[in-house]
Amino acid sequence: MGNIQGKQMVVSAIKNGTVIDHIPSKSLFKVISILKLEDINTQITFGLNLESKKLGSKAIIKIADKFFEQDEINKIAILVPEAKLSIIKNYEVVEKKVITCPEKIQGITRCFNPKCITNHQNIVPKFSVVSKMPNISLKCEYCEKTTDFEHFNFI
């Protein structure tokens, strides 16, 4: 591992790609799963239970040669709204994004209501965000049931 200004790097640098930082440690494997990172063929490095002044314990993911589309960023936003993205090009951070949860979400999670039309017909689930903190809650635009963070079923 490298040594920068007398501080040892805990997770190695990437040349180009994306860093997802400030992930609560307990959410790391959920983020890996919903982003389907197991299907990516480039280098992925993650750190778990890293020291964080803000979170106490955090996780970080570094994905080489991967830049996320907005629907992927929205998945991160509803799972870990406190996360931050850094876009890396030629070992330099060229852009930092504070993830924000949009007001509307579609095609990311299924409605938890088994009777909802979206669970029986080929209809893309659409939700309005009704609560952002401390956890995200989504209201189905079809059946109007509210789904909380614990019941998200990612597509």
C-alpha positions as CSV (number, residue, x, y, z in Angstrom):
1,M,0.0,0.0,0.0
2,G,1.1,3.5,-0.7
3,N,2.3,6.1,1.8
4,I,1.0,9.7,1.2
5,Q,2.3,12.6,3.4
6,G,3.1,10.2,6.2
7,K,-0.3,8.6,6.2
8,Q,-0.7,5.0,5.1
9,M,-3.5,4.4,2.6
10,V,-5.9,1.7,3.8
11,V,-7.4,1.0,0.4
12,S,-5.2,1.3,-2.7
13,A,-5.8,3.9,-5.4
14,I,-7.4,3.4,-8.8
15,K,-6.4,5.0,-12.1
16,N,-9.9,5.6,-13.5
17,G,-13.3,4.7,-12.0
18,T,-15.6,5.5,-9.1
19,V,-15.2,5.5,-5.3
20,I,-18.3,5.1,-3.2
21,D,-17.4,6.4,0.3
22,H,-19.2,7.0,3.6
23,I,-21.2,3.8,3.4
24,P,-22.3,2.6,6.8
25,S,-20.4,-0.7,7.4
26,K,-23.7,-2.6,7.9
27,S,-24.8,-1.6,4.4
28,L,-21.7,-2.6,2.4
29,F,-22.9,-6.0,1.2
30,K,-26.3,-4.6,0.3
31,V,-24.7,-2.0,-1.9
32,I,-22.6,-4.6,-3.6
33,S,-25.7,-6.7,-4.2
34,I,-28.0,-4.0,-5.5
35,L,-25.4,-2.7,-7.9
36,K,-24.6,-6.2,-9.0
37,L,-20.9,-5.6,-8.6
38,E,-20.3,-9.4,-8.7
39,D,-21.0,-9.1,-12.5
40,I,-18.3,-6.4,-13.1
41,N,-15.0,-7.7,-14.6
42,T,-12.8,-4.8,-13.5
43,Q,-10.9,-4.5,-10.3
44,I,-13.1,-3.8,-7.2
45,T,-11.6,-3.0,-3.9
46,F,-13.6,-2.5,-0.7
47,G,-12.8,-1.7,2.9
48,L,-15.0,-2.6,5.8
49,N,-15.1,-1.2,9.3
50,L,-12.8,1.7,8.5
51,E,-12.6,4.5,11.1
52,S,-15.0,7.4,10.4
53,K,-15.5,10.5,12.6
54,K,-19.0,10.9,11.2
55,L,-20.3,7.3,11.1
56,G,-18.0,5.7,13.7
57,S,-17.4,2.8,11.3
58,K,-17.7,3.0,7.5
59,A,-17.1,1.1,4.3
60,I,-15.7,2.2,1.0
61,I,-15.9,0.7,-2.5
62,K,-13.5,1.5,-5.4
63,I,-14.5,0.3,-8.8
64,A,-11.9,0.6,-11.6
65,D,-13.2,1.8,-15.0
66,K,-16.8,2.1,-13.9
67,F,-18.9,5.2,-14.0
68,F,-22.5,5.0,-12.7
69,E,-25.6,5.9,-14.6
70,Q,-28.3,7.9,-12.8
71,D,-30.5,4.9,-12.1
72,E,-27.6,3.2,-10.3
73,I,-26.9,6.3,-8.3
74,N,-30.6,6.4,-7.3
75,K,-30.2,2.8,-6.0
76,I,-27.3,3.9,-3.8
77,A,-29.3,7.0,-2.7
78,I,-32.3,5.0,-1.4
79,L,-30.0,2.5,0.3
80,V,-27.3,4.8,1.8
81,P,-28.3,8.4,1.3
82,E,-25.2,9.6,3.3
83,A,-22.8,8.1,0.7
84,K,-20.5,10.2,-1.5
85,L,-19.2,9.4,-5.0
86,S,-15.9,10.5,-6.3
87,I,-15.1,10.2,-10.0
88,I,-11.4,9.3,-10.6
89,K,-9.5,10.0,-13.8
90,N,-5.8,9.4,-14.1
91,Y,-5.5,8.9,-10.3
92,E,-7.1,12.3,-9.6
93,V,-10.6,13.1,-8.2
94,V,-12.2,15.1,-11.0
95,E,-15.7,15.3,-9.5
96,K,-17.3,14.7,-6.1
97,K,-21.0,14.0,-5.9
98,V,-23.0,14.1,-2.7
99,I,-25.8,11.6,-3.4
100,T,-29.2,13.0,-3.1
101,C,-32.4,11.0,-3.2
102,P,-34.8,12.1,-6.0
103,E,-38.4,12.9,-5.4
104,K,-39.6,10.1,-7.7
105,I,-38.1,6.6,-8.2
106,Q,-39.0,4.1,-10.8
107,G,-37.8,0.6,-11.8
108,I,-35.5,0.2,-8.8
109,T,-37.6,-1.7,-6.2
110,R,-40.8,-3.7,-6.3
111,C,-43.9,-2.7,-4.4
112,F,-44.2,-4.7,-1.2
113,N,-48.0,-5.0,-1.6
114,P,-48.6,-8.5,-3.1
115,K,-51.9,-7.2,-4.6
116,C,-50.3,-4.3,-6.4
117,I,-50.8,-4.3,-10.2
118,T,-47.0,-3.9,-10.7
119,N,-46.5,-7.4,-9.2
120,H,-49.0,-9.0,-11.6
121,Q,-48.6,-7.2,-14.9
122,N,-45.6,-5.9,-16.9
123,I,-45.7,-2.4,-15.4
124,V,-42.6,-0.6,-14.1
125,P,-43.1,0.2,-10.4
126,K,-43.1,4.0,-9.7
127,F,-42.8,5.6,-6.3
128,S,-42.9,9.0,-4.7
129,V,-40.4,9.5,-1.9
130,V,-42.4,10.4,1.2
131,S,-39.6,10.3,3.8
132,K,-35.8,10.6,3.5
133,M,-34.5,10.6,7.0
134,P,-33.7,8.7,9.0
135,N,-34.6,6.0,6.4
136,I,-36.2,6.3,3.0
137,S,-40.0,5.5,2.6
138,L,-41.6,5.2,-0.8
139,K,-45.3,5.5,-1.7
140,C,-46.4,3.4,-4.7
141,E,-48.0,5.5,-7.4
142,Y,-50.3,2.6,-8.3
143,C,-51.7,1.2,-5.1
144,E,-50.6,4.0,-2.8
145,K,-49.1,1.7,-0.2
146,T,-46.0,3.0,1.6
147,T,-42.9,0.8,1.6
148,D,-40.1,1.4,4.2
149,F,-36.4,0.7,3.9
150,E,-36.7,-2.7,5.5
151,H,-39.1,-4.0,2.8
152,F,-37.3,-2.8,-0.3
153,N,-37.1,-5.6,-2.9
154,F,-34.6,-4.3,-5.5
155,I,-35.2,-5.3,-9.1
